[in-house]
Amino acid sequence: MRSILFTPGDDSRKIEKAFKAGADAVTLDLEDAVAYSRKEAARETVREILRQPAPVPVFIRVNSTSTDYILDDLKAVAGLPVAGLMLAKTECAEDLRKVDWLLSLLETGQGLARGSTPLIPFVETPGAIIRAAEIAGGPRVRCLAFGGVDFSQELGLNYPAESDGLFLARSQLALASRAAGIEPPLDTVFPDIKNTGKLSSEAGIARKLGFQGKLIIHPAQLEPVNSVFSPTPEELEYARKVIAAFEEAEAGGRAVIQVDGKMIEYPIVRRARIILSLFGRDSR
């Protein structure tokens, strides 16, 4: 998932536009993008929209377990045809266990398999960053999402101008994800919609740290983000070259070779195969 476009859950017009924008996935937000007085309206809108199959994978961000909204959120969205739920402001694995327990009851009541709804916890505070490995190993977790805007506010940083201050937090999420054997994390939203140059730079940093994609808040951010998180034609061609050369060498009993002056062995070949499996039909 290179790009996940967020849109308020209470605005059907914006939701329909988001579905057509070209993002790899769309998140219907029941949390910060929805006024307190509109929470129930947002739940009803989301349920109505998802009566029809969506053209892209859909996630729903529910409110945190520390709020009074979480139970009604889960009741409203359990069983909907979504790729998963994003849990706002996840502080520890216990938050995930609470949601897992509630969802399991709701899934059973609807005749669904327990555990059938994946979770993407939002990691947004210093405490949560410190407990990233614990959160990554929690129940149902597909991947982690970095809430860098809230995190930077807690540290007194001006994001994105002072984005260097996020380096350690991003690294923690990437390492925790790899150690837990889950998908790579998703990088924080970028609030400066018109500054696509800085957006590309931020996405590039996240990619180099091991992130799979970035959360976005406007269709104008799609092309820069998708471009950064997609291999270039040259990278795709090199992956094909590596696999072809290695398969020939392996047939002759060799497991270490050189391609264009670079050492190639099994881990490099596995990475090349992953790239081609995801982007073999150059997604640019």
C-alpha positions in Angstrom: 0.0 0.0 0.0 1.9 3.0 -1.3 -0.9 5.6 -0.7 -3.9 5.5 1.7 -6.2 8.5 1.2 -8.2 9.7 4.3 -11.6 11.2 3.9 -14.2 12.2 6.6 -16.7 9.5 7.2 -19.7 11.8 7.4 -19.3 13.3 3.9 -20.6 10.9 1.2 -19.6 13.3 -1.6 -16.0 13.3 -0.5 -16.0 9.6 0.0 -17.2 9.0 -3.6 -14.5 11.3 -4.9 -11.8 9.6 -2.8 -12.8 6.2 -4.3 -12.1 7.6 -7.7 -8.9 9.5 -6.9 -6.4 6.6 -7.7 -5.1 5.8 -4.2 -4.1 2.2 -3.3 -6.7 2.3 -0.5 -9.1 4.8 1.2 -9.7 5.3 4.9 -13.1 6.5 6.0 -12.4 8.4 9.2 -14.7 8.3 12.2 -12.1 10.1 14.4 -10.5 13.5 14.1 -12.0 14.4 10.7 -15.5 14.1 12.2 -17.0 16.7 14.7 -18.2 15.2 18.0 -21.7 16.1 17.1 -21.4 14.2 13.8 -20.1 10.8 15.1 -23.4 8.9 14.7 -24.1 10.6 11.3 -20.6 9.4 10.2 -21.3 5.8 11.2 -24.6 5.8 9.3 -22.9 7.3 6.2 -20.2 4.7 6.3 -22.6 1.9 6.6 -24.7 3.3 3.7 -21.7 3.8 1.4 -20.5 0.3 2.0 -23.7 -1.4 1.1 -22.2 -1.3 -2.4 -18.8 -2.8 -3.2 -16.1 -0.2 -3.1 -13.7 0.1 -6.1 -10.6 0.1 -3.9 -9.7 -1.5 -0.5 -11.3 0.4 2.3 -10.2 0.9 5.9 -12.2 2.6 8.7 -10.5 4.6 11.4 -12.3 4.2 14.7 -11.9 6.3 17.8 -9.4 5.2 20.5 -10.3 2.8 23.3 -10.0 5.8 25.8 -13.1 7.5 24.3 -16.8 6.9 24.8 -17.1 6.4 21.0 -15.3 3.1 20.6 -18.1 0.7 21.4 -20.6 2.4 19.1 -17.9 2.6 16.3 -17.2 -1.1 16.5 -20.9 -2.1 16.6 -21.4 0.1 13.5 -18.6 -1.2 11.4 -18.2 -4.9 12.5 -18.9 -7.1 9.5 -18.6 -4.4 6.9 -16.7 -5.4 3.7 -13.4 -3.6 4.7 -9.7 -4.4 4.5 -9.4 -3.6 8.2 -9.9 -1.1 11.0 -7.4 1.6 12.0 -7.4 2.2 15.8 -6.6 5.8 16.7 -4.2 6.6 19.4 -3.1 3.1 20.3 -1.0 3.3 23.5 -0.2 -0.4 24.2 -1.1 -3.9 23.3 -3.9 -3.9 25.9 -5.8 -1.5 23.7 -5.6 -4.0 20.9 -6.7 -6.8 23.2 -9.8 -4.8 24.2 -10.7 -4.2 20.6 -9.9 -7.9 19.7 -12.3 -9.1 22.4 -15.1 -6.8 21.4 -14.7 -7.5 17.7 -14.6 -11.3 18.4 -18.0 -11.0 20.1 -19.5 -9.0 17.3 -18.0 -11.3 14.6 -19.4 -14.3 16.4 -22.8 -12.7 16.6 -22.8 -12.1 12.9 -21.7 -15.6 12.0 -18.2 -14.4 11.0 -14.9 -16.1 11.8 -13.2 -14.6 14.9 -10.2 -12.5 14.0 -11.4 -11.9 10.4 -11.0 -8.1 10.7 -7.4 -6.9 10.7 -6.2 -3.9 12.7 -3.8 -1.1 11.9 -2.9 0.7 15.2 -2.0 4.3 15.0 1.2 5.0 17.0 1.0 8.7 17.9 2.7 9.4 21.3 6.2 9.0 22.8 4.9 6.2 25.1 3.4 4.3 22.2 6.7 4.7 20.3 8.6 3.2 23.2 6.0 0.3 23.2 6.1 -0.2 19.5 7.3 -3.7 19.6 4.6 -4.7 22.1 1.9 -3.0 19.9 3.3 -4.7 16.7 2.9 -8.1 18.4 -0.7 -7.5 19.4 -3.7 -9.4 18.1 -4.9 -8.9 14.5 -2.2 -6.3 13.7 -1.5 -6.1 9.9 0.9 -3.1 10.1 1.6 0.0 12.1 0.6 3.6 11.1 2.7 6.5 12.3 0.7 9.5 13.6 3.6 12.0 13.2 1.5 15.2 13.5 0.3 14.4 17.0 3.7 12.9 18.0 5.5 16.1 16.9 3.1 18.2 18.9 3.9 16.2 22.0 7.6 16.8 21.5 7.2 20.4 20.7 8.3 20.0 17.1 7.0 22.0 14.2 6.2 19.3 11.6 7.0 19.2 8.8 9.6 21.9 9.1 11.4 20.1 11.9 10.9 16.6 10.5 14.4 15.5 11.5 13.0 15.0 15.0 10.9 12.1 13.7 13.8 10.0 12.6 14.1 7.9 15.8 10.3 7.3 16.0 10.1 6.2 12.4 13.1 3.8 12.9 11.4 2.3 15.9 8.3 1.5 14.0 10.2 -0.1 11.1 12.3 -2.2 13.4 9.3 -3.3 15.6 7.4 -4.2 12.5 10.2 -6.4 11.1 10.8 -8.1 14.4 7.0 -8.9 14.7 6.9 -10.3 11.2 4.1 -7.9 10.1 3.9 -5.7 7.0 6.1 -2.6 6.9 4.6 0.5 8.6 2.7 3.4 7.0 4.2 6.9 7.3 2.4 9.9 8.8 0.1 12.3 6.9 1.8 15.4 5.5 -0.3 18.5 6.5 1.2 21.0 4.0 -0.9 20.1 1.0 0.7 22.4 -1.6 4.4 21.6 -0.7 4.8 18.6 -2.9 8.6 18.9 -3.0 8.8 18.5 0.8 6.2 15.8 0.6 8.4 13.8 -1.8 11.4 14.3 0.4 9.5 13.1 3.5 8.2 10.0 1.6 11.7 9.3 0.4 13.0 9.3 4.0 10.3 7.0 5.1 10.9 4.6 2.2 14.6 4.4 3.0 13.8 3.6 6.6 11.7 0.6 5.5 8.1 2.0 5.3 5.8 0.6 2.6 3.8 3.8 2.0 2.3 7.0 3.3 -1.0 8.3 4.6 -2.4 11.2 2.5 -5.1 13.8 3.0 -5.6 15.2 -0.5 -5.6 13.8 -4.0 -2.9 16.2 -5.0 -0.5 14.2 -2.8 -1.2 10.9 -4.7 1.3 11.2 -7.6 4.3 12.2 -5.5 3.7 9.5 -2.9 3.0 6.7 -5.4 6.1 7.7 -7.4 8.4 7.6 -4.4 7.1 4.2 -3.2 7.2 2.6 -6.6 10.4 1.2 -8.2 11.8 3.0 -11.2 11.8 1.2 -14.6 15.6 0.8 -14.1 15.0 -0.9 -10.7 12.5 -3.3 -12.2 14.8 -4.2 -15.0 17.7 -4.8 -12.6 15.4 -7.1 -10.5 14.7 -9.1 -13.6 18.4 -9.2 -14.5 19.3 -10.4 -11.0 16.7 -13.2 -10.9 17.7 -14.5 -14.4 21.4 -14.5 -13.6 20.9 -16.1 -10.2 18.7 -18.8 -11.5 21.2 -19.7 -14.1 24.0 -19.7 -11.5 22.0 -21.7 -9.1 21.3 -24.4 -11.7 25.1 -24.7 -11.9 25.5 -25.1 -8.2 26.5 -21.5 -7.3 24.7 -19.3 -4.7 26.9 -16.2 -4.8 27.4 -14.3 -8.0 28.1 -10.7 -9.3 25.7 -8.7 -11.4 26.9 -5.3 -12.6 29.7 -5.5 -10.1 27.4 -6.1 -7.1 27.4 -9.3 -5.0 24.1 -11.2 -5.3 23.0 -13.9 -2.9 19.7 -15.4 -1.7 18.5 -12.3 0.4 19.0 -10.0 -2.6 17.2 -12.4 -4.9 14.3 -12.7 -2.5 13.9 -8.9 -2.5 14.1 -8.8 -6.3 11.3 -11.4 -6.5 9.1 -9.4 -4.1 9.6 -6.2 -6.1 8.5 -8.0 -9.3 5.6 -9.7 -7.7 4.3 -6.3 -6.5 5.3 -4.0 -9.4 6.0 -6.3 -12.4 3.6 -4.3 -14.5 5.3 -1.0 -13.7 2.7 0.8 -11.7 3.9 4.3 -12.6 
